[in-house]
Amino acid sequence: MWWFLIITILIAIDQSIKYISELYLKPINTYPVIKDVFHLTYARNTGAAFSIFQGQQMLLISITSIVIIGLVYWIIRIKDRDTKFLKISLSFIIGGAVGNLIDRIRLNYVIDMYDFNLINYPIFNTADIFVVIGTILMIYVVIAKEKELIF
């Protein structure tokens, strides 16, 4: 159950950063860390990635909940003989998904704050980073296991 600790820590990190953003960024809206390159910008996202499904909170809450339940079921079913990297990758995906789900249920939107002005990329948050890290790690695990690089 060590993976549960990872998930809990990731959720705590995400929610803490969002709380700090609400407290300090919301009043000033944006803080240029590197002017015209990277800003910390307070944003409310009522959609999903790249702001798709704007205003569809019940749909997003439902889909996210089903995915989280499926991933938790999968992580529980993974046998000890399976790689720990897979459990770590799933932990990151679950932690990020739960972090954003908490916002959707509590606030009816997700707090975003990382803003790359240089490339005009959509504003995102720490939970999104965790999901991406988990997905990249999962891809590595699948490819490495197939090529027998791990285990």
RONUBA-627655 format. One line per field, with one value per atom (N, C-alpha, C): residue in one letter; atom name; y, z, x. Coordinates in nm, 2 decimals, m for minus. Layout:
<kolmars>
type A;... $
atom CA;... $
c2 Y;... $
c3 Z;... $
c1 X;... $
</kolmars>
This chain:
<kolmars>
type M;M;M;W;W;W;W;W;W;F;F;F;L;L;L;I;I;I;I;I;I;T;T;T;I;I;I;L;L;L;I;I;I;A;A;A;I;I;I;D;D;D;Q;Q;Q;S;S;S;I;I;I;K;K;K;Y;Y;Y;I;I;I;S;S;S;E;E;E;L;L;L;Y;Y;Y;L;L;L;K;K;K;P;P;P;I;I;I;N;N;N;T;T;T;Y;Y;Y;P;P;P;V;V;V;I;I;I;K;K;K;D;D;D;V;V;V;F;F;F;H;H;H;L;L;L;T;T;T;Y;Y;Y;A;A;A;R;R;R;N;N;N;T;T;T;G;G;G;A;A;A;A;A;A;F;F;F;S;S;S;I;I;I;F;F;F;Q;Q;Q;G;G;G;Q;Q;Q;Q;Q;Q;M;M;M;L;L;L;L;L;L;I;I;I;S;S;S;I;I;I;T;T;T;S;S;S;I;I;I;V;V;V;I;I;I;I;I;I;G;G;G;L;L;L;V;V;V;Y;Y;Y;W;W;W;I;I;I;I;I;I;R;R;R;I;I;I;K;K;K;D;D;D;R;R;R;D;D;D;T;T;T;K;K;K;F;F;F;L;L;L;K;K;K;I;I;I;S;S;S;L;L;L;S;S;S;F;F;F;I;I;I;I;I;I;G;G;G;G;G;G;A;A;A;V;V;V;G;G;G;N;N;N;L;L;L;I;I;I;D;D;D;R;R;R;I;I;I;R;R;R;L;L;L;N;N;N;Y;Y;Y;V;V;V;I;I;I;D;D;D;M;M;M;Y;Y;Y;D;D;D;F;F;F;N;N;N;L;L;L;I;I;I;N;N;N;Y;Y;Y;P;P;P;I;I;I;F;F;F;N;N;N;T;T;T;A;A;A;D;D;D;I;I;I;F;F;F;V;V;V;V;V;V;I;I;I;G;G;G;T;T;T;I;I;I;L;L;L;M;M;M;I;I;I;Y;Y;Y;V;V;V;V;V;V;I;I;I;A;A;A;K;K;K;E;E;E;K;K;K;E;E;E;L;L;L;I;I;I;F;F;F $
atom N;CA;C;N;CA;C;N;CA;C;N;CA;C;N;CA;C;N;CA;C;N;CA;C;N;CA;C;N;CA;C;N;CA;C;N;CA;C;N;CA;C;N;CA;C;N;CA;C;N;CA;C;N;CA;C;N;CA;C;N;CA;C;N;CA;C;N;CA;C;N;CA;C;N;CA;C;N;CA;C;N;CA;C;N;CA;C;N;CA;C;N;CA;C;N;CA;C;N;CA;C;N;CA;C;N;CA;C;N;CA;C;N;CA;C;N;CA;C;N;CA;C;N;CA;C;N;CA;C;N;CA;C;N;CA;C;N;CA;C;N;CA;C;N;CA;C;N;CA;C;N;CA;C;N;CA;C;N;CA;C;N;CA;C;N;CA;C;N;CA;C;N;CA;C;N;CA;C;N;CA;C;N;CA;C;N;CA;C;N;CA;C;N;CA;C;N;CA;C;N;CA;C;N;CA;C;N;CA;C;N;CA;C;N;CA;C;N;CA;C;N;CA;C;N;CA;C;N;CA;C;N;CA;C;N;CA;C;N;CA;C;N;CA;C;N;CA;C;N;CA;C;N;CA;C;N;CA;C;N;CA;C;N;CA;C;N;CA;C;N;CA;C;N;CA;C;N;CA;C;N;CA;C;N;CA;C;N;CA;C;N;CA;C;N;CA;C;N;CA;C;N;CA;C;N;CA;C;N;CA;C;N;CA;C;N;CA;C;N;CA;C;N;CA;C;N;CA;C;N;CA;C;N;CA;C;N;CA;C;N;CA;C;N;CA;C;N;CA;C;N;CA;C;N;CA;C;N;CA;C;N;CA;C;N;CA;C;N;CA;C;N;CA;C;N;CA;C;N;CA;C;N;CA;C;N;CA;C;N;CA;C;N;CA;C;N;CA;C;N;CA;C;N;CA;C;N;CA;C;N;CA;C;N;CA;C;N;CA;C;N;CA;C;N;CA;C;N;CA;C;N;CA;C;N;CA;C;N;CA;C;N;CA;C;N;CA;C;N;CA;C;N;CA;C;N;CA;C;N;CA;C;N;CA;C;N;CA;C;N;CA;C;N;CA;C;N;CA;C;N;CA;C;N;CA;C;N;CA;C;N;CA;C;N;CA;C;N;CA;C;N;CA;C;N;CA;C;N;CA;C;N;CA;C;N;CA;C;N;CA;C;N;CA;C;N;CA;C $
c2 m0.12;0.00;0.13;0.11;0.23;0.33;0.28;0.36;0.46;0.42;0.51;0.63;0.61;0.72;0.82;0.77;0.85;0.93;0.87;0.94;1.05;1.02;1.12;1.24;1.21;1.32;1.41;1.35;1.42;1.51;1.46;1.54;1.65;1.63;1.73;1.85;1.81;1.91;1.99;1.92;1.99;2.09;2.04;2.13;2.24;2.22;2.33;2.44;2.40;2.49;2.57;2.50;2.57;2.66;2.63;2.72;2.84;2.82;2.94;3.03;2.96;3.04;3.12;3.06;3.13;3.25;3.23;3.33;3.44;3.41;3.52;3.56;3.47;3.50;3.56;3.52;3.57;3.72;3.78;3.92;4.00;3.94;4.02;3.96;3.85;3.78;3.71;3.79;3.72;3.78;3.69;3.73;3.68;3.77;3.73;3.67;3.54;3.48;3.52;3.50;3.54;3.62;3.75;3.83;3.78;3.77;3.73;3.59;3.51;3.37;3.28;3.30;3.22;3.30;3.29;3.37;3.27;3.31;3.24;3.32;3.26;3.33;3.26;3.33;3.27;3.25;3.13;3.10;3.00;3.02;2.92;2.85;2.72;2.64;2.55;2.58;2.50;2.39;2.37;2.26;2.16;2.08;1.98;2.03;1.94;1.98;2.07;2.18;2.27;2.34;2.34;2.40;2.34;2.21;2.14;2.11;2.08;2.05;2.16;2.29;2.40;2.39;2.41;2.41;2.28;2.17;2.04;1.97;2.03;1.98;1.84;1.82;1.68;1.57;1.60;1.50;1.48;1.59;1.57;1.50;1.53;1.47;1.32;1.29;1.15;1.07;1.12;1.05;1.04;1.15;1.14;1.04;1.03;0.94;0.79;0.77;0.63;0.59;0.68;0.66;0.63;0.71;0.69;0.56;0.52;0.39;0.28;0.29;0.19;0.18;0.29;0.29;0.23;0.27;0.22;0.06;0.02;m0.13;m0.19;m0.13;m0.19;m0.19;m0.08;m0.08;m0.18;m0.21;m0.31;m0.45;m0.47;m0.60;m0.64;m0.54;m0.57;m0.66;m0.76;m0.86;m0.81;m0.86;m0.82;m0.84;m0.94;m0.98;m0.87;m0.79;m0.69;m0.57;m0.49;m0.38;m0.27;m0.22;m0.11;0.02;0.03;0.15;0.17;0.06;0.07;0.13;0.08;0.13;0.28;0.31;0.46;0.54;0.49;0.57;0.58;0.48;0.48;0.58;0.58;0.66;0.81;0.85;0.98;1.02;0.93;0.96;0.98;0.89;0.89;1.02;1.05;1.17;1.29;1.31;1.42;1.43;1.32;1.31;1.35;1.30;1.33;1.48;1.53;1.67;1.76;1.73;1.81;1.78;1.66;1.62;1.69;1.71;1.78;1.92;1.99;2.13;2.13;2.03;2.03;2.02;1.93;1.91;2.03;2.07;2.18;2.32;2.35;2.48;2.50;2.39;2.38;2.43;2.44;2.47;2.42;2.42;2.38;2.50;2.52;2.63;2.59;2.68;2.67;2.78;2.76;2.87;2.88;2.78;2.78;2.83;2.94;3.01;3.03;2.95;2.98;3.07;3.20;3.30;3.29;3.25;3.24;3.16;3.05;2.96;2.96;3.05;3.07;2.93;2.86;2.73;2.75;2.67;2.68;2.68;2.75;2.75;2.62;2.56;2.43;2.44;2.32;2.32;2.20;2.18;2.08;1.94;1.93;1.80;1.75;1.85;1.81;1.76;1.82;1.78;1.63;1.60;1.47;1.37;1.40;1.31;1.29;1.39;1.38;1.29;1.32;1.24;1.09;1.06;0.93;0.86;0.93;0.88;0.85;0.94;0.92;0.80;0.79;0.67;0.54;0.55;0.43;0.38;0.48;0.45;0.38;0.44;0.38;0.24;0.21;0.08;m0.02;0.02;m0.07;m0.10;0.00;m0.02;m0.10;m0.07;m0.14;m0.28;m0.31;m0.44;m0.53;m0.46;m0.53;m0.57;m0.48;m0.51;m0.58;m0.61;m0.68;m0.60;m0.47;m0.38;m0.37;m0.40;m0.40;m0.53;m0.57;m0.69;m0.81 $
c3 0.00;0.00;0.00;m0.03;m0.03;m0.14;m0.24;m0.35;m0.30;m0.20;m0.14;m0.08;m0.02;0.04;m0.07;m0.18;m0.29;m0.34;m0.36;m0.40;m0.31;m0.18;m0.08;m0.08;m0.09;m0.09;m0.21;m0.33;m0.45;m0.44;m0.39;m0.37;m0.27;m0.17;m0.07;m0.14;m0.22;m0.29;m0.38;m0.46;m0.56;m0.49;m0.39;m0.32;m0.24;m0.19;m0.12;m0.22;m0.34;m0.44;m0.49;m0.51;m0.55;m0.44;m0.32;m0.21;m0.21;m0.22;m0.23;m0.35;m0.46;m0.58;m0.55;m0.49;m0.46;m0.36;m0.27;m0.17;m0.22;m0.30;m0.34;m0.49;m0.58;m0.72;m0.76;m0.70;m0.74;m0.72;m0.61;m0.60;m0.71;m0.75;m0.85;m0.99;m1.01;m1.13;m1.19;m1.21;m1.27;m1.21;m1.21;m1.16;m1.26;m1.32;m1.42;m1.36;m1.37;m1.32;m1.41;m1.54;m1.65;m1.75;m1.75;m1.83;m1.97;m2.01;m2.15;m2.18;m2.08;m2.11;m2.02;m1.89;m1.79;m1.68;m1.66;m1.55;m1.46;m1.34;m1.25;m1.27;m1.32;m1.35;m1.29;m1.22;m1.16;m1.27;m1.28;m1.38;m1.33;m1.37;m1.33;m1.46;m1.46;m1.58;m1.55;m1.62;m1.61;m1.71;m1.78;m1.88;m1.84;m1.94;m1.92;m1.99;m2.03;m2.10;m2.22;m2.23;m2.34;m2.34;m2.22;m2.20;m2.28;m2.32;m2.39;m2.28;m2.33;m2.24;m2.14;m2.18;m2.09;m2.03;m1.90;m1.83;m1.82;m1.85;m1.84;m1.72;m1.60;m1.48;m1.44;m1.45;m1.41;m1.50;m1.63;m1.72;m1.68;m1.66;m1.62;m1.49;m1.39;m1.26;m1.28;m1.36;m1.38;m1.45;m1.56;m1.63;m1.54;m1.47;m1.38;m1.27;m1.21;m1.11;m1.16;m1.27;m1.33;m1.36;m1.42;m1.45;m1.32;m1.22;m1.09;m1.03;m1.03;m0.98;m1.05;m1.19;m1.27;m1.24;m1.23;m1.20;m1.06;m0.96;m0.83;m0.83;m0.90;m0.91;m0.98;m1.08;m1.15;m1.06;m0.99;m0.90;m0.79;m0.74;m0.64;m0.69;m0.82;m0.88;m0.93;m0.94;m0.99;m0.88;m0.93;m0.84;m0.80;m0.69;m0.64;m0.75;m0.83;m0.93;m1.04;m1.05;m1.15;m1.11;m1.20;m1.17;m1.08;m1.00;m0.91;m0.99;m1.10;m1.18;m1.23;m1.26;m1.31;m1.20;m1.07;m0.96;m0.94;m0.95;m0.94;m1.05;m1.17;m1.28;m1.25;m1.21;m1.18;m1.06;m0.96;m0.85;m0.89;m0.98;m1.03;m1.11;m1.19;m1.27;m1.17;m1.08;m0.98;m0.89;m0.84;m0.76;m0.83;m0.96;m1.04;m1.07;m1.10;m1.13;m1.01;m0.89;m0.77;m0.73;m0.75;m0.72;m0.80;m0.93;m1.01;m0.98;m0.95;m0.91;m0.78;m0.69;m0.57;m0.60;m0.69;m0.73;m0.80;m0.89;m0.96;m0.87;m0.77;m0.68;m0.58;m0.53;m0.43;m0.48;m0.60;m0.65;m0.78;m0.85;m0.98;m1.09;m1.07;m1.16;m1.11;m1.20;m1.16;m1.16;m1.05;m1.05;m1.12;m1.22;m1.30;m1.27;m1.28;m1.25;m1.33;m1.40;m1.48;m1.62;m1.66;m1.78;m1.86;m1.97;m2.06;m2.17;m2.15;m2.25;m2.38;m2.37;m2.49;m2.60;m2.57;m2.67;m2.67;m2.59;m2.58;m2.55;m2.46;m2.41;m2.31;m2.31;m2.21;m2.07;m1.98;m1.84;m1.78;m1.70;m1.64;m1.49;m1.42;m1.28;m1.24;m1.12;m1.07;m1.09;m1.07;m1.09;m1.24;m1.33;m1.47;m1.49;m1.43;m1.44;m1.39;m1.28;m1.22;m1.32;m1.38;m1.48;m1.60;m1.65;m1.76;m1.72;m1.60;m1.55;m1.54;m1.49;m1.47;m1.61;m1.70;m1.84;m1.91;m1.90;m1.96;m1.90;m1.77;m1.70;m1.74;m1.75;m1.79;m1.93;m2.02;m2.16;m2.16;m2.07;m2.06;m2.01;m1.91;m1.85;m1.95;m2.03;m2.13;m2.24;m2.28;m2.39;m2.33;m2.21;m2.15;m2.12;m2.07;m2.04;m2.17;m2.27;m2.40;m2.46;m2.44;m2.48;m2.38;m2.26;m2.15;m2.10;m2.09;m2.04;m1.88;m1.83;m1.69;m1.65;m1.53;m1.47;m1.52 $
c1 0.08;0.00;0.09;0.21;0.30;0.26;0.20;0.15;0.04;m0.03;m0.14;m0.07;0.05;0.12;0.17;0.21;0.25;0.14;0.02;m0.10;m0.13;m0.13;m0.17;m0.07;0.05;0.15;0.13;0.11;0.09;m0.04;m0.14;m0.27;m0.24;m0.16;m0.13;m0.05;0.05;0.13;0.04;m0.04;m0.12;m0.22;m0.29;m0.39;m0.32;m0.20;m0.12;m0.09;m0.04;0.00;m0.12;m0.23;m0.35;m0.40;m0.39;m0.43;m0.34;m0.21;m0.12;m0.15;m0.18;m0.22;m0.35;m0.44;m0.57;m0.54;m0.45;m0.42;m0.34;m0.24;m0.14;m0.15;m0.19;m0.20;m0.33;m0.44;m0.57;m0.58;m0.53;m0.54;m0.46;m0.35;m0.26;m0.28;m0.34;m0.37;m0.25;m0.14;m0.02;0.11;0.21;0.34;0.44;0.51;0.61;0.74;0.76;0.88;1.00;0.97;1.06;0.97;0.98;0.89;0.88;0.75;0.71;0.76;0.80;0.84;0.75;0.76;0.69;0.64;0.51;0.44;0.36;0.34;0.25;0.12;0.02;m0.11;m0.23;m0.31;m0.43;m0.53;m0.58;m0.69;m0.78;m0.91;m1.01;m1.05;m1.04;m1.07;m1.19;m1.30;m1.42;m1.43;m1.32;m1.31;m1.21;m1.17;m1.06;m0.93;m0.85;m0.72;m0.75;m0.67;m0.69;m0.83;m0.89;m1.02;m1.13;m1.12;m1.23;m1.34;m1.46;m1.57;m1.60;m1.58;m1.61;m1.75;m1.76;m1.89;m1.95;m1.89;m1.94;m1.89;m1.91;m1.85;m1.90;m2.03;m2.09;m2.03;m2.01;m1.95;m1.81;m1.73;m1.59;m1.58;m1.66;m1.66;m1.69;m1.79;m1.82;m1.71;m1.66;m1.55;m1.43;m1.39;m1.27;m1.29;m1.41;m1.43;m1.42;m1.48;m1.47;m1.33;m1.25;m1.11;m1.03;m1.05;m0.98;m1.02;m1.14;m1.19;m1.12;m1.12;m1.05;m0.90;m0.84;m0.69;m0.66;m0.74;m0.72;m0.74;m0.84;m0.87;m0.75;m0.70;m0.58;m0.46;m0.43;m0.31;m0.32;m0.44;m0.46;m0.44;m0.48;m0.47;m0.33;m0.24;m0.11;m0.04;0.01;0.08;0.22;0.27;0.41;0.51;0.49;0.59;0.60;0.50;0.50;0.59;0.62;0.72;0.66;0.74;0.70;0.68;0.75;0.74;0.60;0.53;0.39;0.31;0.33;0.25;0.28;0.41;0.45;0.38;0.38;0.32;0.17;0.10;m0.04;m0.07;0.02;0.01;0.01;0.10;0.11;m0.02;m0.07;m0.19;m0.31;m0.32;m0.43;m0.42;m0.30;m0.28;m0.32;m0.28;m0.32;m0.46;m0.52;m0.67;m0.75;m0.71;m0.78;m0.77;m0.65;m0.62;m0.72;m0.73;m0.83;m0.97;m1.00;m1.14;m1.18;m1.09;m1.12;m1.17;m1.09;m1.13;m1.26;m1.29;m1.41;m1.53;m1.52;m1.63;m1.64;m1.53;m1.53;m1.56;m1.51;m1.51;m1.59;m1.62;m1.69;m1.60;m1.47;m1.36;m1.23;m1.13;m0.99;m0.90;m0.82;m0.73;m0.60;m0.57;m0.45;m0.36;m0.22;m0.13;0.00;0.04;0.16;0.13;0.19;0.16;0.29;0.31;0.42;0.38;0.41;0.37;0.45;0.57;0.66;0.60;0.53;0.48;0.33;0.27;0.12;0.05;0.11;0.06;m0.06;m0.16;m0.26;m0.21;m0.27;m0.23;m0.27;m0.18;m0.20;m0.16;m0.17;m0.14;m0.06;m0.03;0.06;0.00;m0.13;m0.20;m0.18;m0.19;m0.17;m0.03;0.07;0.21;0.22;0.15;0.16;0.10;m0.01;m0.07;0.02;0.09;0.18;0.30;0.36;0.47;0.43;0.31;0.27;0.25;0.19;0.17;0.30;0.40;0.53;0.60;0.59;0.65;0.58;0.45;0.38;0.42;0.43;0.48;0.61;0.70;0.84;0.82;0.74;0.73;0.68;0.58;0.52;0.63;0.70;0.80;0.92;0.96;1.08;1.04;0.92;0.88;0.87;0.82;0.81;0.95;1.04;1.18;1.26;1.20;1.26;1.38;1.37;1.47;1.46;1.34;1.32;1.26;1.29;1.24;1.31 $
</kolmars>
